[in-house]
Amino acid sequence: MDVKVPYSNTTNKDEAFEAAVAQITEEYIAKFNVKADVKTDKAAGNITAKGKGFKLALDFKDDGVELSSEFGLLLKAFKGKVIETIERKLKKYV
């Protein structure tokens, strides 16, 4: 886990999941110059984005969302900026 964001604009993990699904899209991930396939699993309470040399996972828990990531060698330099940007977006909506 890289970052944990507590829920501040939603009251539970289901509301937070719905808010995040609307924001974390393939188009949003493409802003980081990464082509990723975004998959959502409401039953498991997670969102994953996978691309070449890139993996991002959002796991919705009872007290907040956990953001985990893996970056390949070529993208590792951008990890901090990507995590920080997604964390800001999550804080704004969940």
N, CA, C and O atoms as a GROMACS GRO file, in nm:
protein
  376
    1MET      N    1   0.084  -0.117   0.000
    1MET     CA    2   0.000   0.000   0.000
    1MET      C    3   0.089   0.124   0.000
    1MET      O    4   0.182   0.136   0.080
    2ASP      N    5   0.060   0.215  -0.091
    2ASP     CA    6   0.136   0.340  -0.098
    2ASP      C    7   0.071   0.450  -0.015
    2ASP      O    8   0.139   0.524   0.056
    3VAL      N    9  -0.062   0.459  -0.024
    3VAL     CA   10  -0.135   0.568   0.043
    3VAL      C   11  -0.271   0.516   0.089
    3VAL      O   12  -0.332   0.432   0.024
    4LYS      N   13  -0.318   0.568   0.203
    4LYS     CA   14  -0.454   0.540   0.247
    4LYS      C   15  -0.528   0.672   0.261
    4LYS      O   16  -0.480   0.764   0.328
    5VAL      N   17  -0.644   0.682   0.197
    5VAL     CA   18  -0.723   0.804   0.199
    5VAL      C   19  -0.853   0.776   0.275
    5VAL      O   20  -0.933   0.693   0.231
    6PRO      N   21  -0.875   0.843   0.388
    6PRO     CA   22  -1.000   0.822   0.462
    6PRO      C   23  -1.117   0.886   0.389
    6PRO      O   24  -1.100   0.981   0.313
    7TYR      N   25  -1.236   0.834   0.413
    7TYR     CA   26  -1.355   0.890   0.349
    7TYR      C   27  -1.391   1.021   0.418
    7TYR      O   28  -1.407   1.026   0.540
    8SER      N   29  -1.404   1.128   0.339
    8SER     CA   30  -1.443   1.256   0.396
    8SER      C   31  -1.568   1.313   0.328
    8SER      O   32  -1.642   1.389   0.390
    9ASN      N   33  -1.592   1.278   0.204
    9ASN     CA   34  -1.709   1.327   0.130
    9ASN      C   35  -1.815   1.220   0.110
    9ASN      O   36  -1.922   1.247   0.056
   10THR      N   37  -1.786   1.098   0.153
   10THR     CA   38  -1.880   0.987   0.144
   10THR      C   39  -1.889   0.922   0.281
   10THR      O   40  -1.802   0.942   0.366
   11THR      N   41  -1.995   0.844   0.303
   11THR     CA   42  -2.014   0.789   0.437
   11THR      C   43  -1.974   0.642   0.449
   11THR      O   44  -1.954   0.593   0.560
   12ASN      N   45  -1.963   0.572   0.336
   12ASN     CA   46  -1.924   0.431   0.344
   12ASN      C   47  -1.850   0.389   0.218
   12ASN      O   48  -1.835   0.467   0.124
   13LYS      N   49  -1.803   0.265   0.218
   13LYS     CA   50  -1.720   0.221   0.106
   13LYS      C   51  -1.799   0.208  -0.024
   13LYS      O   52  -1.741   0.225  -0.131
   14ASP      N   53  -1.928   0.178  -0.018
   14ASP     CA   54  -2.008   0.167  -0.140
   14ASP      C   55  -2.023   0.303  -0.209
   14ASP      O   56  -2.010   0.313  -0.330
   15GLU      N   57  -2.052   0.407  -0.130
   15GLU     CA   58  -2.061   0.542  -0.186
   15GLU      C   59  -1.926   0.586  -0.242
   15GLU      O   60  -1.918   0.645  -0.350
   16ALA      N   61  -1.821   0.558  -0.169
   16ALA     CA   62  -1.686   0.596  -0.212
   16ALA      C   63  -1.649   0.524  -0.341
   16ALA      O   64  -1.588   0.584  -0.430
   17PHE      N   65  -1.685   0.397  -0.351
   17PHE     CA   66  -1.657   0.319  -0.472
   17PHE      C   67  -1.726   0.383  -0.593
   17PHE      O   68  -1.663   0.401  -0.698
   18GLU      N   69  -1.853   0.417  -0.578
   18GLU     CA   70  -1.928   0.478  -0.688
   18GLU      C   71  -1.866   0.612  -0.729
   18GLU      O   72  -1.856   0.642  -0.848
   19ALA      N   73  -1.826   0.692  -0.630
   19ALA     CA   74  -1.763   0.821  -0.660
   19ALA      C   75  -1.630   0.802  -0.733
   19ALA      O   76  -1.600   0.875  -0.827
   20ALA      N   77  -1.552   0.704  -0.691
   20ALA     CA   78  -1.421   0.679  -0.752
   20ALA      C   79  -1.435   0.623  -0.893
   20ALA      O   80  -1.357   0.659  -0.981
   21VAL      N   81  -1.534   0.537  -0.916
   21VAL     CA   82  -1.554   0.478  -1.050
   21VAL      C   83  -1.581   0.589  -1.151
   21VAL      O   84  -1.536   0.582  -1.266
   22ALA      N   85  -1.653   0.692  -1.109
   22ALA     CA   86  -1.683   0.803  -1.199
   22ALA      C   87  -1.559   0.886  -1.231
   22ALA      O   88  -1.554   0.952  -1.335
   23GLN      N   89  -1.460   0.884  -1.142
   23GLN     CA   90  -1.341   0.968  -1.158
   23GLN      C   91  -1.219   0.895  -1.215
   23GLN      O   92  -1.147   0.951  -1.298
   24ILE      N   93  -1.196   0.774  -1.174
   24ILE     CA   94  -1.078   0.698  -1.216
   24ILE      C   95  -1.116   0.617  -1.340
   24ILE      O   96  -1.162   0.504  -1.330
   25THR      N   97  -1.096   0.676  -1.455
   25THR     CA   98  -1.132   0.616  -1.583
   25THR      C   99  -1.008   0.595  -1.668
   25THR      O  100  -0.899   0.642  -1.633
   26GLU      N  101  -1.024   0.525  -1.779
   26GLU     CA  102  -0.911   0.506  -1.870
   26GLU      C  103  -0.862   0.640  -1.923
   26GLU      O  104  -0.742   0.660  -1.942
   27GLU      N  105  -0.955   0.733  -1.947
   27GLU     CA  106  -0.918   0.866  -1.996
   27GLU      C  107  -0.837   0.942  -1.891
   27GLU      O  108  -0.741   1.013  -1.924
   28TYR      N  109  -0.876   0.926  -1.764
   28TYR     CA  110  -0.802   0.992  -1.656
   28TYR      C  111  -0.660   0.936  -1.645
   28TYR      O  112  -0.565   1.012  -1.631
   29ILE      N  113  -0.646   0.805  -1.650
   29ILE     CA  114  -0.514   0.741  -1.642
   29ILE      C  115  -0.429   0.782  -1.763
   29ILE      O  116  -0.307   0.795  -1.751
   30ALA      N  117  -0.492   0.802  -1.878
   30ALA     CA  118  -0.419   0.841  -2.000
   30ALA      C  119  -0.352   0.978  -1.983
   30ALA      O  120  -0.257   1.008  -2.056
   31LYS      N  121  -0.398   1.060  -1.890
   31LYS     CA  122  -0.334   1.189  -1.863
   31LYS      C  123  -0.188   1.171  -1.822
   31LYS      O  124  -0.107   1.262  -1.839
   32PHE      N  125  -0.154   1.054  -1.768
   32PHE     CA  126  -0.018   1.027  -1.725
   32PHE      C  127   0.066   0.963  -1.836
   32PHE      O  128   0.174   0.910  -1.810
   33ASN      N  129   0.016   0.969  -1.959
   33ASN     CA  130   0.082   0.909  -2.075
   33ASN      C  131   0.102   0.760  -2.059
   33ASN      O  132   0.204   0.704  -2.098
   34VAL      N  133   0.002   0.695  -2.001
   34VAL     CA  134   0.002   0.550  -1.983
   34VAL      C  135  -0.130   0.497  -2.035
   34VAL      O  136  -0.237   0.543  -1.995
   35LYS      N  137  -0.123   0.400  -2.125
   35LYS     CA  138  -0.244   0.335  -2.172
   35LYS      C  139  -0.273   0.220  -2.076
   35LYS      O  140  -0.194   0.127  -2.064
   36ALA      N  141  -0.387   0.230  -2.010
   36ALA     CA  142  -0.420   0.129  -1.910
   36ALA      C  143  -0.563   0.080  -1.928
   36ALA      O  144  -0.650   0.153  -1.975
   37ASP      N  145  -0.583  -0.044  -1.892
   37ASP     CA  146  -0.715  -0.106  -1.894
   37ASP      C  147  -0.769  -0.100  -1.751
   37ASP      O  148  -0.712  -0.160  -1.660
   38VAL      N  149  -0.879  -0.027  -1.731
   38VAL     CA  150  -0.936  -0.010  -1.598
   38VAL      C  151  -1.050  -0.109  -1.578
   38VAL      O  152  -1.142  -0.117  -1.660
   39LYS      N  153  -1.042  -0.185  -1.469
   39LYS     CA  154  -1.146  -0.283  -1.436
   39LYS      C  155  -1.200  -0.252  -1.298
   39LYS      O  156  -1.126  -0.218  -1.206
   40THR      N  157  -1.332  -0.265  -1.284
   40THR     CA  158  -1.395  -0.244  -1.154
   40THR      C  159  -1.462  -0.372  -1.108
   40THR      O  160  -1.515  -0.449  -1.188
   41ASP      N  161  -1.459  -0.394  -0.979
   41ASP     CA  162  -1.524  -0.511  -0.919
   41ASP      C  163  -1.594  -0.463  -0.793
   41ASP      O  164  -1.534  -0.455  -0.686
   42LYS      N  165  -1.722  -0.433  -0.807
   42LYS     CA  166  -1.799  -0.380  -0.693
   42LYS      C  167  -1.809  -0.481  -0.580
   42LYS      O  168  -1.801  -0.444  -0.463
   43ALA      N  169  -1.827  -0.608  -0.613
   43ALA     CA  170  -1.841  -0.711  -0.510
   43ALA      C  171  -1.715  -0.719  -0.422
   43ALA      O  172  -1.724  -0.731  -0.300
   44ALA      N  173  -1.599  -0.711  -0.485
   44ALA     CA  174  -1.473  -0.716  -0.410
   44ALA      C  175  -1.434  -0.578  -0.357
   44ALA      O  176  -1.350  -0.568  -0.268
   45GLY      N  177  -1.495  -0.474  -0.411
   45GLY     CA  178  -1.464  -0.338  -0.367
   45GLY      C  179  -1.328  -0.290  -0.412
   45GLY      O  180  -1.251  -0.235  -0.333
   46ASN      N  181  -1.297  -0.312  -0.541
   46ASN     CA  182  -1.169  -0.262  -0.590
   46ASN      C  183  -1.176  -0.216  -0.735
   46ASN      O  184  -1.262  -0.257  -0.813
   47ILE      N  185  -1.082  -0.130  -0.768
   47ILE     CA  186  -1.063  -0.080  -0.904
   47ILE      C  187  -0.916  -0.105  -0.937
   47ILE      O  188  -0.828  -0.073  -0.858
   48THR      N  189  -0.890  -0.163  -1.054
   48THR     CA  190  -0.752  -0.185  -1.096
   48THR      C  191  -0.731  -0.126  -1.235
   48THR      O  192  -0.820  -0.130  -1.321
   49ALA      N  193  -0.614  -0.072  -1.254
   49ALA     CA  194  -0.572  -0.020  -1.384
   49ALA      C  195  -0.439  -0.084  -1.417
   49ALA      O  196  -0.343  -0.074  -1.341
   50LYS      N  197  -0.434  -0.152  -1.531
   50LYS     CA  198  -0.311  -0.220  -1.571
   50LYS      C  199  -0.272  -0.175  -1.710
   50LYS      O  200  -0.356  -0.164  -1.800
   51GLY      N  201  -0.145  -0.150  -1.726
   51GLY     CA  202  -0.090  -0.114  -1.856
   51GLY      C  203   0.053  -0.165  -1.864
   51GLY      O  204   0.100  -0.233  -1.772
   52LYS      N  205   0.120  -0.133  -1.971
   52LYS     CA  206   0.258  -0.178  -1.988
   52LYS      C  207   0.348  -0.107  -1.886
   52LYS      O  208   0.366   0.015  -1.893
   53GLY      N  209   0.403  -0.182  -1.793
   53GLY     CA  210   0.491  -0.127  -1.691
   53GLY      C  211   0.419  -0.048  -1.584
   53GLY      O  212   0.480   0.036  -1.517
   54PHE      N  213   0.290  -0.072  -1.567
   54PHE     CA  214   0.210   0.009  -1.476
   54PHE      C  215   0.096  -0.074  -1.418
   54PHE      O  216   0.027  -0.145  -1.491
   55LYS      N  217   0.077  -0.064  -1.288
   55LYS     CA  218  -0.038  -0.126  -1.223
   55LYS      C  219  -0.079  -0.039  -1.106
   55LYS      O  220   0.003   0.002  -1.024
   56LEU      N  221  -0.207  -0.012  -1.100
   56LEU     CA  222  -0.264   0.071  -0.994
   56LEU      C  223  -0.383  -0.004  -0.936
   56LEU      O  224  -0.465  -0.056  -1.012
   57ALA      N  225  -0.394  -0.009  -0.804
   57ALA     CA  226  -0.506  -0.078  -0.740
   57ALA      C  227  -0.564   0.011  -0.631
   57ALA      O  228  -0.491   0.066  -0.549
   58LEU      N  229  -0.695   0.024  -0.632
   58LEU     CA  230  -0.768   0.096  -0.528
   58LEU      C  231  -0.855  -0.006  -0.457
   58LEU      O  232  -0.944  -0.066  -0.518
   59ASP      N  233  -0.830  -0.027  -0.329
   59ASP     CA  234  -0.908  -0.122  -0.248
   59ASP      C  235  -0.988  -0.044  -0.146
   59ASP      O  236  -0.932   0.028  -0.062
   60PHE      N  237  -1.119  -0.059  -0.152
   60PHE     CA  238  -1.209   0.013  -0.064
   60PHE      C  239  -1.235  -0.067   0.062
   60PHE      O  240  -1.291  -0.177   0.058
   61LYS      N  241  -1.192  -0.012   0.175
   61LYS     CA  242  -1.209  -0.074   0.307
   61LYS      C  243  -1.317   0.002   0.383
   61LYS      O  244  -1.371   0.100   0.331
   62ASP      N  245  -1.349  -0.042   0.504
   62ASP     CA  246  -1.453   0.024   0.583
   62ASP      C  247  -1.415   0.166   0.625
   62ASP      O  248  -1.502   0.252   0.641
   63ASP      N  249  -1.286   0.192   0.643
   63ASP     CA  250  -1.243   0.323   0.694
   63ASP      C  251  -1.171   0.411   0.592
   63ASP      O  252  -1.135   0.524   0.624
   64GLY      N  253  -1.149   0.362   0.470
   64GLY     CA  254  -1.082   0.442   0.368
   64GLY      C  255  -1.043   0.358   0.249
   64GLY      O  256  -1.062   0.237   0.247
   65VAL      N  257  -0.987   0.425   0.150
   65VAL     CA  258  -0.944   0.357   0.029
   65VAL      C  259  -0.792   0.345   0.031
   65VAL      O  260  -0.722   0.442   0.060
   66GLU      N  261  -0.742   0.227   0.000
   66GLU     CA  262  -0.598   0.202  -0.004
   66GLU      C  263  -0.552   0.202  -0.149
   66GLU      O  264  -0.607   0.131  -0.233
   67LEU      N  265  -0.452   0.283  -0.177
   67LEU     CA  266  -0.398   0.298  -0.311
   67LEU      C  267  -0.263   0.229  -0.317
   67LEU      O  268  -0.171   0.263  -0.242
   68SER      N  269  -0.250   0.131  -0.406
   68SER     CA  270  -0.125   0.058  -0.425
   68SER      C  271  -0.085   0.069  -0.571
   68SER      O  272  -0.170   0.076  -0.660
   69SER      N  273   0.046   0.072  -0.595
   69SER     CA  274   0.092   0.085  -0.733
   69SER      C  275   0.221   0.010  -0.756
   69SER      O  276   0.299  -0.017  -0.664
   70GLU      N  277   0.242  -0.024  -0.881
   70GLU     CA  278   0.367  -0.083  -0.927
   70GLU      C  279   0.404  -0.014  -1.056
   70GLU      O  280   0.321  -0.003  -1.147
   71PHE      N  281   0.526   0.033  -1.064
   71PHE     CA  282   0.573   0.101  -1.184
   71PHE      C  283   0.696   0.031  -1.237
   71PHE      O  284   0.784  -0.008  -1.161
   72GLY      N  285   0.701   0.016  -1.369
   72GLY     CA  286   0.817  -0.043  -1.432
   72GLY      C  287   0.934   0.054  -1.429
   72GLY      O  288   0.920   0.168  -1.385
   73LEU      N  289   1.046   0.008  -1.476
   73LEU     CA  290   1.168   0.088  -1.472
   73LEU      C  291   1.154   0.223  -1.541
   73LEU      O  292   1.200   0.324  -1.489
   74LEU      N  293   1.090   0.225  -1.656
   74LEU     CA  294   1.079   0.350  -1.732
   74LEU      C  295   0.982   0.450  -1.668
   74LEU      O  296   0.995   0.571  -1.690
   75LEU      N  297   0.887   0.402  -1.592
   75LEU     CA  298   0.786   0.490  -1.532
   75LEU      C  299   0.812   0.521  -1.385
   75LEU      O  300   0.743   0.604  -1.326
   76LYS      N  301   0.910   0.456  -1.326
   76LYS     CA  302   0.936   0.470  -1.182
   76LYS      C  303   0.960   0.616  -1.141
   76LYS      O  304   0.923   0.655  -1.030
   77ALA      N  305   1.020   0.695  -1.227
   77ALA     CA  306   1.048   0.835  -1.194
   77ALA      C  307   0.920   0.917  -1.175
   77ALA      O  308   0.922   1.019  -1.107
   78PHE      N  309   0.810   0.873  -1.235
   78PHE     CA  310   0.685   0.947  -1.228
   78PHE      C  311   0.594   0.898  -1.115
   78PHE      O  312   0.485   0.953  -1.095
   79LYS      N  313   0.636   0.797  -1.041
   79LYS     CA  314   0.550   0.736  -0.940
   79LYS      C  315   0.499   0.838  -0.838
   79LYS      O  316   0.379   0.842  -0.811
   80GLY      N  317   0.585   0.919  -0.783
   80GLY     CA  318   0.545   1.017  -0.682
   80GLY      C  319   0.439   1.113  -0.732
   80GLY      O  320   0.342   1.141  -0.662
   81LYS      N  321   0.458   1.164  -0.853
   81LYS     CA  322   0.362   1.259  -0.910
   81LYS      C  323   0.228   1.192  -0.937
   81LYS      O  324   0.123   1.250  -0.910
   82VAL      N  325   0.230   1.072  -0.990
   82VAL     CA  326   0.106   1.000  -1.020
   82VAL      C  327   0.029   0.971  -0.891
   82VAL      O  328  -0.091   0.995  -0.884
   83ILE      N  329   0.098   0.919  -0.790
   83ILE     CA  330   0.034   0.886  -0.662
   83ILE      C  331  -0.024   1.012  -0.598
   83ILE      O  332  -0.137   1.012  -0.549
   84GLU      N  333   0.053   1.119  -0.599
   84GLU     CA  334   0.008   1.245  -0.539
   84GLU      C  335  -0.116   1.299  -0.611
   84GLU      O  336  -0.210   1.346  -0.545
   85THR      N  337  -0.118   1.293  -0.742
   85THR     CA  338  -0.232   1.343  -0.821
   85THR      C  339  -0.357   1.260  -0.795
   85THR      O  340  -0.466   1.316  -0.776
   86ILE      N  341  -0.343   1.129  -0.794
   86ILE     CA  342  -0.459   1.042  -0.768
   86ILE      C  343  -0.506   1.058  -0.624
   86ILE      O  344  -0.627   1.057  -0.598
   87GLU      N  345  -0.414   1.073  -0.531
   87GLU     CA  346  -0.452   1.094  -0.391
   87GLU      C  347  -0.534   1.222  -0.376
   87GLU      O  348  -0.635   1.223  -0.306
   88ARG      N  349  -0.491   1.330  -0.442
   88ARG     CA  350  -0.567   1.456  -0.437
   88ARG      C  351  -0.708   1.438  -0.491
   88ARG      O  352  -0.804   1.488  -0.432
   89LYS      N  353  -0.720   1.366  -0.602
   89LYS     CA  354  -0.851   1.344  -0.663
   89LYS      C  355  -0.939   1.261  -0.569
   89LYS      O  356  -1.058   1.291  -0.554
   90LEU      N  357  -0.884   1.159  -0.508
   90LEU     CA  358  -0.960   1.077  -0.414
   90LEU      C  359  -1.007   1.158  -0.294
   90LEU      O  360  -1.122   1.145  -0.251
   91LYS      N  361  -0.919   1.242  -0.240
   91LYS     CA  362  -0.956   1.325  -0.125
   91LYS      C  363  -1.071   1.419  -0.160
   91LYS      O  364  -1.156   1.448  -0.077
   92LYS      N  365  -1.072   1.465  -0.284
   92LYS     CA  366  -1.176   1.558  -0.328
   92LYS      C  367  -1.312   1.491  -0.342
   92LYS      O  368  -1.414   1.553  -0.314
   93TYR      N  369  -1.314   1.365  -0.385
   93TYR     CA  370  -1.441   1.298  -0.416
   93TYR      C  371  -1.485   1.191  -0.317
   93TYR      O  372  -1.605   1.165  -0.305
   94VAL      N  373  -1.392   1.127  -0.246
   94VAL     CA  374  -1.433   1.021  -0.153
   94VAL      C  375  -1.411   1.067  -0.011
   94VAL      O  376  -1.439   0.993   0.083
   0.00000   0.00000   0.00000
